[in-house]
Amino acid sequence: MARRLRRGADVRQLIRLGVIDLGYYSAQTGRTFASTRAAARHFVNSPASAGLSIHPLFEPSALPDWREHRVRAAVRYFAAPQQKASPHPLFDVAAAVAQLDAAGVATEGNPWLAWIRWAGEDTRVPLPSGSGELTWGALRAELLAAAVAWRRPAEALTEPTDRHGVSLLLPIIGGLHRAVEQVGLASTDADRQLVMINPTSRAQYACLRGFGLLAPVLVVRTTADTLADAWNRAAVAATGDTLIFLAPETRLDARAIDPLAAALTAEVAIAQPLNLQPDWTIHSAGAFFDGDACPSPLLVGHPDADALRLPVRPVPAAYSRAVAITAETFTALDGFAVGYANDLAEVDLSLRAQAADLGVTVLVPQARVTVGPRDAKRYLDTSAASASRLRQEHPTPPRVTEPIFAAAGFAVDGTRPDPVTGAPAPTLTRVQVTQAPPRLRWTIDTPVPAGPRAELWGDWHFARSLAAALESHGQQVAIDTRQARDRATRAYDDVLVCLRGTNAVRPGPAPVNLLWVLYDHAKTPVTAEEASGFDAVFAASISWAAERTASWGVPVTPLLQCTDTSLFFPERAGGPRNAHALFVGNTRKDGTSRPVVEAALHGSVPLDLYGSGWAERADAAASVVAERVANTELGRLYAEAGVVLNDHLPEMAVGGFLSNRLFDAAACGARVLSDEVAGIELFGGSVRCAVPTDIPALLDGDFADHWPGDDARLATATQIRAEHSFDHRAETLLQTALARLDDGGSSKP
């Protein structure tokens, strides 16, 4: 009875709100409803698995709790005032609010409701930023057509009359959000088509067709139930003269597309990217053969640095969940052999291309694709059966892949059988290099999680700059994400450097283990036990190092943070300094304030904010320039700013950990306004400290009254760049490692 009453209330609420598009709902169901009440009743009583939507711009699967409470999630969404979440990937709520405000339409209630009640056929849809322009009438017509088409058998595919550019062919797995995330690979400007194969739901199909009005996105439905067959069928409709086939569990970095396409020449039939596992270690750098026609993956489990040192070079065959090939070559080979189903079809394609003298296969190390867990329900693991087929159809395997291992610094010491396919997998040994100074193998351990957001971590850029500095000293360096800490191939290392940040670390199997504490996190503080496991401990704070040395009895050497002199210098400015205050950083996830920024917001100085979270604040939104800025652009921003704002986490300030931003901004000759922290006198007058109540007066007046002139700040910049560069820090770490090895450690062979 309670459920029946609740459903009745839901029906009445949907009718009262006027959110049911009767024509759209009828198109999905193939039924004619006598009234919106009848449609509302049908929706409320339909299971979530039916995948129905009451409005073209409302997809229940876009809401976080739609599976458990589909109807209730919808009703709650409509009832929420000032709703910020979007129920459709082609509808941006913030853009809708701005559009309604400009039109003088009140938005005190739900912005989505206000917009659909107001919009006419010629109204511009508030699309996500950078998507283009589209009228509501055109989008509704396409979504309506998609609803009708979804109920019908897939249409026959039409071969294009003219091929140009690149087509990426990707079977779809997962939900709506995962499918939409891939749309960014399509680009009209870059002549790049995205072919999305076999959507799993009406919502996916409709939304992707909507995106097809804005970018070259083609949605293909086939009856194929294997990857090889699905790729072959979809290739018929692809418009590109270059085809890049992607397995559904892959995420291709868009920067990989051009290098892959460029690698295809008269001598090269197939190009494969570097395949990475979710922890960013190598999944495959090509195929390794040793007396067996079934290969194993090259350099599996190694850090990506082992492959990134290689040039584009031939490999015996592709062993990859993504391959590039020209449409002409693909047609000449009659596509993938469908007998390989979901595994090793690219190996067979490579071997057939070479046998037909159509060209070799190459690895393009700078092109990256991340390979996630496969959807075994949708595409079964057929690797064992495919391995047997390879042995039958290619009885003479290619040669052993020694040259590639040698180029990466290894030699094959033997093989072991793969547990699934039985293919021989190599066991490797380091090739010893004699030079002065010794060329050691290093790993830099970071607290950074693997994935698209790694680039947002300052620690990741810090590690990359440190790696570049060590490599300039003749060292071989890899960088590990947090998830890669337990990789077995650390056994090849000579030195491990752990950049201690948000979580505890431990020594590895290397002869030398160094700990560099960049900041002492309040929730996971560094302990004496943690530090004592390392051969040497450094800290980016003079006072903290002295205090811990005294209290632990473990020597802690001060080693402050530093700056990358290739990115941060006064000449980065593209023009004269402006009169603005600048802050680059996000709002804090725990909700705590950033007092320096708060004080600036209440002053009169123009403030330029870069970072996420500020746009959601009414008092800060007008100051937001962008949510993200490339690390390579920071130097220019600092060199052009009137004043750079800086702050520290409370535990950093208490511990005397000078932030990296201080070094970078001072190296650019910037004026810097910071909170108090011990040791800040290092930067001379370039950095002023102030409590929040004094900040508006410092910023609202003439900056020249509170900071030294240009000559003094440029002298400080020269000193910081000379004494606090990554090159100097690398020299300190290298000399420490060499001394430890001389004291009893030995480089691994």
N, C-alpha and C positions, 0 to 999 in steps of 0.2 A: 504493500500500500504506500509506504514512504517513497519507494522508488517511482511509483506511478505519479504521485503528487509532485515529486521533484521534476519529473519529465514534463508534466503539464505546465509547471512554472517556467521551465526552460523554453517551451514552445511559445508561451505568451510573451516572454522577454524578447525572444528573437523577432517576433511579429511587431512588438512595440518599438523596437529599435530600428526597424526597417532595413535590415542588413541582408535580406535574402534576395538574390538576383534570380528570379524565377526562370528566366530563359537559360541562364547558365546552369542552374541546378537540373533542369529538364534535359539539357544537352548531355550532362554526365550520366544520368540514369536511363536515358532513352524513354522516359515516361512523360506524359502530359499531366500536370497537376491542376486541379480545378481552382486552387487558391494558394496563397503563400502559407496559410495555416496548414494545408495538406503537405506542402513541401517541408515546412518546419517540423511537422510531426514525423515525416519520413526520415529527415536528417537526425533528429533526436533518437529515434529508435533503430537507426542503422549502426552496425558494428564499426569500430575504428578501421578494421581491415578493408572496409568498402572504399576508404580513401576519398570520401566525398567532401566537397567544399560548397559553402552557401553563397560565396561571392568570388568573382574572378581574382580579386586582390586579397583574398583571405585564404590562406592554406593552414589548416590545423597542424600539419606536420612541421610548420615553422615555429610553433610554440614549444617551449621546453618540456611541458608536462602533458602533451597531447595524447600520448599513448595510454596513460593511466586515466585521464579525465578529459576525453576529447571534447565533449559538449560543455562540460563545466569550465574547461580552459577557455573555450570560446566566449562563454557568457562572462567569465571573470575579466577577459580582455576588454570586452566592450564596456564593462562597467567601470573600468579603472580610469580615473581622470588623469590627464597629463601623461598618458601612456607613452613610454619611450621605445619600447620594443616594437619591431615591425612584424606583421603577420604574413609578409610576402617579400621575397628577395628583390622584387622590382619596385618596392615602395619604401622610401626613406622618410621616416617620421619627422626628423629635424627639418628636412627640405620641405615637407608638407606644411609644417608650422610656419616656416618663413614665407611660403607661398600664400597661405591663408592670411597671415598678418599683412602682407603687401596688398592683398585684396580687401582688407578691412573686415574679414570674417572672424568672428569670435571663436576662440579655441579653448574656452575654459574647461570643456569636457574632453572627451577622447578625440585626439587629433585625427585619427584614422576615420572615425565616424563623421567628424565634421567635414573632412575632405570628400568622402564619397557622396555625401548629401549635397555638397556644393558643386562638384565637378560636372562639366558637360562634355560632350563628345570631343570638342576642340581644345579642352583643357590639357595643359602640359602635365604629364605624369611626374610626380616628384621622385625621380630615379636616384639611385645611389650616385655619389659624386663621380664624375668622369665617365658616366655611362652613355651620354648623348642626350637626344631629345626624342620624345614620343608622345603622341596625343592619346588621351584616354580611349577615344573611339577606336583607334587603330589597335591598341593593345587589347581591348576587350574583344574585338573581332577575332584576333589571333588566338586568344585563350579560349574563346567559344569554339573555334574550329578545332583546336587541340582536344577539347572535351569530347567532341563528336568523333574525331579520328581515333581516339583512344579505345572506343568501344568496337571499332571495326578491325578487320584483319589488316596487317601491315601492307602498305602499298608497294608495288614493284619499284625498284630503284632505277633511276635514269642516269646513264653515263654522260658526263659533261662533254661538250664539243671542244672545249678549250681548257687545257690544264696550265696552271701557273701558280707560283708560290709554294707554300708548304701546307700540307694537311696533316693534322694530328688525329689519330684514330684511337679512341679510348672507350672500351666497354665500361658500363657504369655498375658500381656496387654501392652499397650504403644508402643513406637517406638523402633528403633534399639538400641539406647544407653541404654535404660532401660533393654532390654533383655540381652545385652552383659554384663552389670554390674553384672548379676547374675552368670556368668560363673565361677567366682572365688570360688564358693561353691564346684565345682567339684575338686577332687584331686586323682590322681593315688596313690600317696604315702600313703594317708589316707584311701584308698579303699572306695572312696566316689563318687557315680555316681549322676549326675544331669540329670533328665528327664524333658525336656522342652516341654510343651504340647500346641498344637494348635497355632503355630506362626501366627501372624497377617499379615505378608507380605513376599514376596519372599526374600527381603533383610535380614530379620530376619532369615528365614529358611536357606538361603545359608551361612550366616556368622556363625550361630550356628553349622551347619554341618562342616564348616571349623575348628571351635574350637574343634569339636569332633575328629579331627586327633591328637590333642595335649593333650586332657584330656578326662576323661569318661563323655562326654556330649552326650546324646541321644535325638534327636528331634522327637517327636511323633505327627502325625496328626491324628485326629479322627473326626467323625461327631457329637460328643457329643456337646450339647449346654447348659449343666449345669455342675457345678463343680463336684457334686457327680458322675455323669456319666463319666466325663472326667478323674477324678482320678481313678475310677474303671478300665477304659479301659487301661490307661497308666500303671497301676500297673502290668498288665499282662507282660509287657516287662521289668519291672524293675529287675535289677540283685541283688539288696540288700536283705539280710535276715532281715534287719530293714528298714522300710519305714517311711519317714517323709513327710506328705502331707502339702503343703503350699497353701494358697489362693493367687490369683494373685496380690493382693494389699499389700502383706507382704514383708518385708525385714528382712531376718534372719541373725543374727550375726553368723558368722561361728563358733565362740567359743561356741555356744549353741548346736552344733550337738553332740559332744561326751557326754556331760551330759545327753542329752535327750535319747540317745541310751543306756547309762549305767543304766538309771533308769528303763528300761524294764527288769523285772525279772519274776520268776515263779508266783509271787503274783501280779505283776503289768502288766496290759494289755495295758494301754495307758498312755503316758506321754505328758503333755502339757507345753510349755514354758510360761513365763510371757509375756502377750500381752501388748504392749505399744502403746499409741496414738502418733501422730507425735510430740507432745510437750514433750514426754517422761513421761507423767503421765500414770497411768495404764488404759488399755483398758479392760483387764479381767485377773483375777487370778484364774479362774475356775468358776463353776456354783453354783449359790445360789438358793436353793429351799425353799419354805415355803407354803406347801399346794397346790401347783400347779405343774403339770408335766412340764410346760414350765419355765425354769430358767431365771434369770438375771445374769449379770456378777459380779463376786466378786471384791470388792475394786475399782470399776470403778471411775476414776477421782482422785484417791489418788496418792501421789508420789510413785515412785518405791521402796523407802526405806521401806514402810510399808509391802511390800511382800518380799523384800530381807532379812529381818530379820528372815523369816521363813525357817525351814529346808525343804527338799523334803518331802512332806506329801500328804496323800490322800485327794482328793476333791470328792464331790458327783458325778461329771461328768465333762468332758472337756467342756469348753466354750471358744473356741479358734479358731483362723484362721490358726493354725498350730498344728498338732498332730503327735506323733510318736507311732508306733505300729510294732510288728514283722510281717513279711510276713505270718508266720504260723497262727497267731491269726487273721490277716485280712482275710485270706482265710477261716478260720473256721467260721467267721461271715458273709461270702459272701459279704464282702466289705461294702461300704456305701449303705444305702437305697436310691435309686435314686429319690424316691418321695420327699425327702427333698431338692432337687434341689440345691440351692446355700446357704442355711442357716440351721444351727442347725443339720446338718448330723452328726457332731462329738458328739453332745449330745446324739443322738439316739445310735450311735455306742458304747459310754461308757455305757449306760444303758443296752444295749444288752449283752455287755461283762460281766458285773456284774451278770446279770440274768443267763448267761450260766456258771457261776463260772470259767470264764477264767482269772479273775483278776480285780483289782481296777484301778482307774485312779488317777494319781498323778500330782501335780504341781511341776515343777522344777524351782524355782524362779531365779536361777542364769543363766538360759537359757532365752534369750530375743529375741523377734520378734517385729518389729515395724509394726503397721497396718495403712496403709494410706487410702485415699479415694478410695472407690470401683468404678470400671468402670461399672456404672449402665446400659450402653448401651449393653455391652457384657455379663454381668452376672446380671440379674435383681435381685432386692431385693425381696426375697421370704420368708422373716422372718415371716410375719403374717400367711401365709398358712402353713409354717413349724411348727409354734407354735400350730396351730389347730391339725396338724397331731400328734405331740408329745402327746397332751392331749388324743387323741383317742387311740394311741398305747401303752401309758405308763400311765394308769389311776392312779397308785399309785406312787406318787413322793417320792424321797429320803427324809431323815430327814433335818431339818434346819441346817445350816452350822455354828453353834455357836462356835465350837472349833477353827476354823480358824480365826474368828474375834477376839476371846480372845487372841490368840497367837500374833496377830498384834496389840493388845492393845485397842480393841474396844468391845462393846456389842451392840446387835441389840435392838433398841428402838422402832421399828415398821416397817411397810412397806408402799410402795406407788406403784401404778400400772405403769408398763412401758407403754409409750404412743402408741407403735406400737404393741407389742405382748400381752400386758395386764399382763405380768408376774410380780409377786411381787418383787420389788426392796427394799433392806433394807435401813432404816434410822439408823444411828449409833450414839453412844455416846462414849466419851473417858472413858476408865477404869482408875480410879485414882490410882496411885502407891505411896505409902508412903515410903520414904527412905530419907537418908541424905547423900550427898546433894540431894535436890529434883530432880527427873527425869523429866526434862522439855522436851517439844516437840518443836524442832527448825526447821525452814526452812532457808536455805541459798539461797538468791536470787542472780543469776549471770547474766551478760550480754551475756552469751554464747548461740548461737542458737543451737537448737536441731539438731541432724543429725550426719552423719559420721565424719564431720569436727570438732565436739566439742572437740575431743581429741587433736586437734592442738592448742587449746586456753590455754594459761598459766593460765587464770582465772579459767578454769575448774579444772585443777590440784590443784590450790590454794584452791578452794572450797573443793575438796575431802580431802586434807590434813587437812584443818580446821575441817571438819566434823569428821574425824578420831580422831583428838585431843579432840574435844568436847565429842565424844562417850567414849573416855578413861576416861573422868570425869563423866561417868554415864548418859550422855544425849542421847536423841533420836533425830537424825538429818536427814533431807531430803535436797536434793539439787534440785533447780528448774532451768530449762533453761529459756531463755528470753520469750519463747512462753507460759510458764506455769504460768506466774505471776498472772493471773486472776483466777486460779483454785479455785473452791468453797471450797475445803477441807483445805485451809489455815485457815478456821474458827476453826479448831481443835488445832491450834498452840498456844504455850505460848510465843515464841520469834521468831521474824523475823530479820535476819541479811541481809542487802542489801550490796553486794559488788559493790560499785559504780565504773563504768568504762566508757563505751562508750555511754550510754544513761541514761536519767533521771529515777529515781525510786520513788516510793511512799510507804507510810506505808501500812501495811495490817491489818487485824482484830485482830491480836494477842495483848495481853495486853502490851507487850514490843516490841518496834520497834527500832532497832539499825542500824545506817548508818556508813559504813566503806568506806571512799573514798580512793581507791587504786591509782587513778590518775585522774586529772582534765582534761577531754578531751576538746580540743580546740573548736570543733564544737558544743559540748553540755556541756558547763561548769556547774558546780554545782552552784545553786543559793541559796540565803538566804531563799527564800520561800520553796524550796525543803528540805533544811536541817531542817527547823523549824518544820516540821511535825513529826520528829523522837524524841524518848525519850532521846537518846544520840547519839552524832556524833563523829566519830573518823576519823583521816586522817593519811595516810602513809607519812606525811611530817611535821617536826617540825615547819618550817617557815610558811608554808601554814596554818597550824592550828592556829598559833598565829595571822597571818594577818586576817583570816576570823573571828576569835573570836572578834577581835577589830572592824572590819568593820560591821559585822552582828549583834553583840550583842547576838549571839548564841554560847554557849560554844562548842569548837571543841578540842578534846583531841588528842594529837599525839599518834598514834599506827602504828609503822612502819611495813613494810612487814617483812617476816621472812623466815625460812628454815625448811624443813621437815627433822628432824634429823635421821629418819629411812632410808633416801635415800641419804643424803649428809654428808659425813664424809671422812676424809683422807684415811681410809683403803679401800675405794672403788676401789682404783687403782689396776689394775691387774699386774702392773710392774712399772719400774722406769718412772719418768716423761720424756716425749719426748722433742724435741727442736722445736716443732711446735706452731704456734698461732692457736687458736680455736675460731670460732664464730658459735653460734647456733641461727638462726633466718632467716626469709624470707626477700627478698627485699620488700620495702614498696610499697603498692598498689597505693599510690598517686604519685609515681614516684620520691619522694624526696630521696636523697642519705643517706647512712649510713656512715658518714665521717670516723669513726674509721676503718671500713672495707675497705673503698676506699683507705685510707692511707696504710693499710697493704698490699693491692694488689699491690701497687707500690713499695713495699720494696722487700728484698731478702729472708725474712724468709719464710719457708714453711707454708702455710696457709691451715687449714682444715675447709671447709665450710659445714654446715648442714642447709638445708632450701630450700624452693622453690624460683624460680626466678633467682637464680645464674647461673644455667646451660644454660640459654638463653643469658647470657652475655659472649662475646668472651674473655674478660679479666679475667673472674672469673670461667669459666666452668672447667678448669683444676684443680681447687682447691676443687671442689665439691666432698664430700665423699658420701652424701646421701641427698635426699630431706626431709626425715623425720627421727626422732630418738625418740624412746620411752622415756617418762618422767622418767621411771625407770632406764634408761641407762645414763641419764645426769650426775649423780654423778660420775660414772666411767670416763666419758670423761673429766670432770673438774679436777678430781684427777690425771689424767694422762697427762694433757696438759702442755706444757711449759708456755704458757700465755693464759689466757681466755680474749677475747675481749668483751667489754660491751658498750652499748650506751643507750641513752634515747630519747624518743620523745621530741621535743623542749619544749612543754608545761610541760612535767615532769621535765625536767632540770630546767626550770625557776621556777617552783613551789617547787623544792626541794624534789621531790618524788623519793626516792632511789629505783632502780629496784630490783625485786625479784632475778634476776640473780646474783647481787652483794652478797646477803646473801648466796645463794646456792654455788657459787664458793668459797667464803671466807671460808665457813664451810668445804670445802674439802681441805683447805690448799693451794689453788691455788694462783698463781700470776695473778692479774687482771689489765688490762689496760682499762681505761674508759674515757669518756668525762667528762667535769666538771659538778658537781652538788653539791648544798649545802648539808652539813652534811656528806660528804663522809669520813671525818676523823674518823668516827665510825669504819672503817675497818683497821685503822692503816696503816702500810706500805704495807699491802697485796694488796692494791688497789692504783695504780698510775693513776693520771689524766694527760692528755696531749692534746694539740691542734693538729689538723691533721698534721701540718707541722713538728712537733717534733716526731711523732709516728714512722716513719721509723728508725730513729736513735736509739730509745729505743728497737725496735724489732730486728734490724740487729746486734746489739752488743751482748755481753754476758749478759744474763738475770740477772745473779748474781750481775752485776754492778749496777742494777737499782731497784732491789727488795731485801727485807730482806732475810736472810737465812731460811732454813727449820724450825729451832726451833722457830723462831719468828712468822713465818706464821702459824705453828701448834698451837702456843699459841693463836693467833687470832682466829683460827678455833674453839678452845675449848671455847673461850669467846662468839663467835657468837652463837654456838650451845647451850650454857648455858643460854644466855640472850635473844636470838631472835629466839626462836623455836615456832612452832605452838602450842605446849603445853602451853607456857606462854601466847600467845595471847588468847587461849581458856579460860584460867583461868581468864584473864582480862574481857572478854565478859561475862563469867558465873557470876562473882561477880557483874558486872554491872546489869545484868538481875535480879539477886536475890535481889539486893538492890532496883531496880525499883518495883519489885513485893511487897517487904516489905513496900514500900512507898504508896501503894494503889492499885496496880494491883493484880490480883488473877489468879491463874492457872485455865484454863478451865477444867471442869470436863470431 
